[in-house]
Amino acid sequence: MSDNSFGRLLRVTTFGESHGPAIGCVVDGCPPGIALAADDFRRDLDRRATGKTRHTSARREADEIEILSGVYEGLTTGTPIGLLIRNTDARSRDYGSIAEQFRPGHADYAYWQKYGIRDPRGGGRSSARETTMRVAAGVIARKWLAERHGIEIQGFLSQLGEIHPTGIDLSVVEGNPFFWPDAGQVAELEAYMDALRKSGDSVGARVDVVARGVPPGWGEPVYGKLDGELAAALMSINAVKGVEVGDGFESVAQKGSEHRDRMTPGGFLSNHAGGVLGGISTGQDLRCSVAFKPTSSLRLPVDGLDVHGEVVEVVTTGRHDPCVGIRAIPICEAMVALVLMDQALRHRAQCGDVGAVAPRIPGHAGEADDKR
Ligand SMILES: C=C(O[C@@H]1CC(C(=O)O)=C[C@@H](OP(=O)(O)O)[C@H]1O)C(=O)O
């Protein structure tokens, strides 16, 4: 079985290549009756798109979504939702010189070994262009989660190369091209990225995602753990090399007495667990952190190999992201949304009759148990 689908009750399949005629997805299992129009996709597709600032690839795609099926008179019908975006700005000549070469650090070599053939134009199926359809599918999940459960999902850039935020203010994240949570550092980031771009190099980044309002009880206890599925979904994004939930790898150095999140009638006193215990949500904020490697399509020459095993000098021309993590925020948000909606539907299917269970502990001490 080929692996272009994920999710169980909400099942998403994507298809398409970076320089093919179109990319698309099928979202199957979406409940009927959700208002859905092409306009709903605009905001998140624009947040992810290339060509919006000088700090991302200069390719300018229209990213106009066509809803092919599953919606009638503005409402989802419960049948598969087919979404399509036509590619409008592919420039395949940029890939002529590396069509038979392997970029060190790129999927080129692994695809070649697996399939014995590859579409080198724009990286074909391995291109980050594919993430457009994850974001599109995620729009439906975000909408359903917000309308039915009051859940809000927000991501931000929590590290760019060696630069860390000096403060975290989520209200400023959408106001700068880096999705950065500290407005006072934006000039520093601009200068850093300008110098990086001029040097021809790339850099890694870290993206944090918080989901607020997730009710307790979502997730499966063993093989379908909520954190396990979040890790798999986030890890499946291009260039991701690490995922943490809650304190993640920092937990290694913690004592149990420090890590355990104490419960009081007024709420949890901390959130080291990141909102998941035993693979099941606790009602606290869900916290994930995702590591993106530096992109490998560089104009800096490097010795490499071609498909004949000959040593060649590899130089990648064209329009590339010096830091792909910058526009990965909506992609990470979408993957979290899709996992949550799938788990919500699975929870409803098995445990829909259980109802509210006492005691219900608010996410944070002192906070009212919101909307749930
Ligand atoms: C087009 C997108 O990103 C592309 C991702 C990408 C890569 O190698 O992953 C390389 C570039 O493609 P091209 O060389 O065809 O311009 C990016 O522009 C997109 O995200 O929509």
The ligand as an SDF file (V2000), in Angstrom:
LIG
                    3D

 21 21  0  0  0  0  0  0  0  0999 V2000
    6.2440   26.2580   -4.4470 C   0  0  0  0  0  0  0  0  0  0  0  0
    6.3970   26.0900   -3.1540 C   0  0  0  0  0  0  0  0  0  0  0  0
    7.5950   25.8840   -2.5460 O   0  0  0  0  0  0  0  0  0  0  0  0
    8.6720   25.3760   -3.2690 C   0  0  0  0  0  0  0  0  0  0  0  0
    9.3230   24.3300   -2.4020 C   0  0  0  0  0  0  0  0  0  0  0  0
   10.6260   23.8850   -2.9570 C   0  0  0  0  0  0  0  0  0  0  0  0
   11.1610   22.6310   -2.4310 C   0  0  0  0  0  0  0  0  0  0  0  0
   12.1970   22.1690   -2.9560 O   0  0  0  0  0  0  0  0  0  0  0  0
   10.6010   22.0650   -1.4770 O   0  0  0  0  0  0  0  0  0  0  0  0
   11.3190   24.6110   -3.8920 C   0  0  0  0  0  0  0  0  0  0  0  0
   10.7320   25.7960   -4.4990 C   0  0  0  0  0  0  0  0  0  0  0  0
   10.0580   25.3850   -5.6530 O   0  0  0  0  0  0  0  0  0  0  0  0
   10.4950   25.8810   -7.0780 P   0  0  0  0  0  0  0  0  0  0  0  0
   11.9300   25.5410   -7.2480 O   0  0  0  0  0  0  0  0  0  0  0  0
    9.6050   25.1890   -8.0350 O   0  0  0  0  0  0  0  0  0  0  0  0
   10.2350   27.3790   -7.0360 O   0  0  0  0  0  0  0  0  0  0  0  0
    9.7010   26.4400   -3.6060 C   0  0  0  0  0  0  0  0  0  0  0  0
    9.1460   27.5460   -4.2490 O   0  0  0  0  0  0  0  0  0  0  0  0
    5.2690   26.1070   -2.2310 C   0  0  0  0  0  0  0  0  0  0  0  0
    5.4980   25.7980   -1.0420 O   0  0  0  0  0  0  0  0  0  0  0  0
    4.1510   26.4380   -2.6360 O   0  0  0  0  0  0  0  0  0  0  0  0
  1  2  2  0
  2  3  1  0
  2 19  1  0
  3  4  1  0
  4  5  1  0
  4 17  1  0
  5  6  1  0
  6  7  1  0
  6 10  2  0
  7  8  2  0
  7  9  1  0
 10 11  1  0
 11 12  1  0
 11 17  1  0
 12 13  1  0
 13 14  2  0
 13 15  1  0
 13 16  1  0
 17 18  1  0
 19 20  2  0
 19 21  1  0
M  END
$$$$
